[in-house]
Amino acid sequence: MTTLQHTAAELDLLQARISEVVQKLRTLEEENRSLRTRQETLVAERAGLVQRNEEARTRVEAMIERLKSLETAG
């Protein structure tokens, strides 16, 4: 193998490696986008659950107060 052939082979190998790295980068960018979207969805779901939990707690506390007032009235 001549020096020119050797250099061409090294360049081909380097080009193939760069293509692999670029493809991996694209895959990681897509995964990152997907994970960010999922995180946003989960954060929104959690906020909704926290709000529903707070509303339920408020209703339960109100019922307890009504029961206490009925108990003292009776």
N, C-alpha and C positions, 0 to 999 in steps of 0.2 A: 504494500500500500504506500503510495507516495504521500508526501507531506500535504499536498493539495487535497488528495482523497481523504486523508486523515482529518484535515481541518473541516472538509465538507461533512464528513460523518459526525464530527463533534457538533457542528452547527445544526445538523438535522436532529441530533439527540437533544440539544439545547432547545430547539424550536418545539419538539414534542413535549419536553418538560414544561416549557412556558405555556403551551396549550393546556396541559393538565392542570397547571396552577390557575389559569384563567377560568377553566371549567369549574374547578373546586370553589373559586371565589364566587362565581355566579350561583352555584348551589348554596353556598353559605349565606349569600345575600338574600336569596329566596327564603331559606329557612328562617333567617332573621326577621324578614318582613312578616312571615307567617306567625312567628312567635310573638312579635309585637302586637299583631292583630288579636291573637288569642289572649294576650295579657290585657289588652284594652277591654275585650269582652268580659274577661273574668273580673276585672276591676269594677266594671259597670254592674255585673251580676251581684258582686259582693255589696256594692252600695245599695242596691235594691233590697237585698236580704237584710242588711243592717237597718234600713228604714222600716221594712216590714216587722222586724223583730222589735224595734222601738215602739211601733204602733201597737203591737200585741202586748208589750209590757205595759204600755199606758192603759190599754183596755182592761187588762187584768188588775192593775192597781185600782182603777176606777170601780171595778166590780167588788174588790176587797173592801174599799171604802163604803160602798153601798151596803154590803153585808154587815159591816161593823155598825153602820148607822141603824140598820134594821134591828140588829141585836140589842143596841142600847135603847131603841124606841120600844122594844117589846118587852 
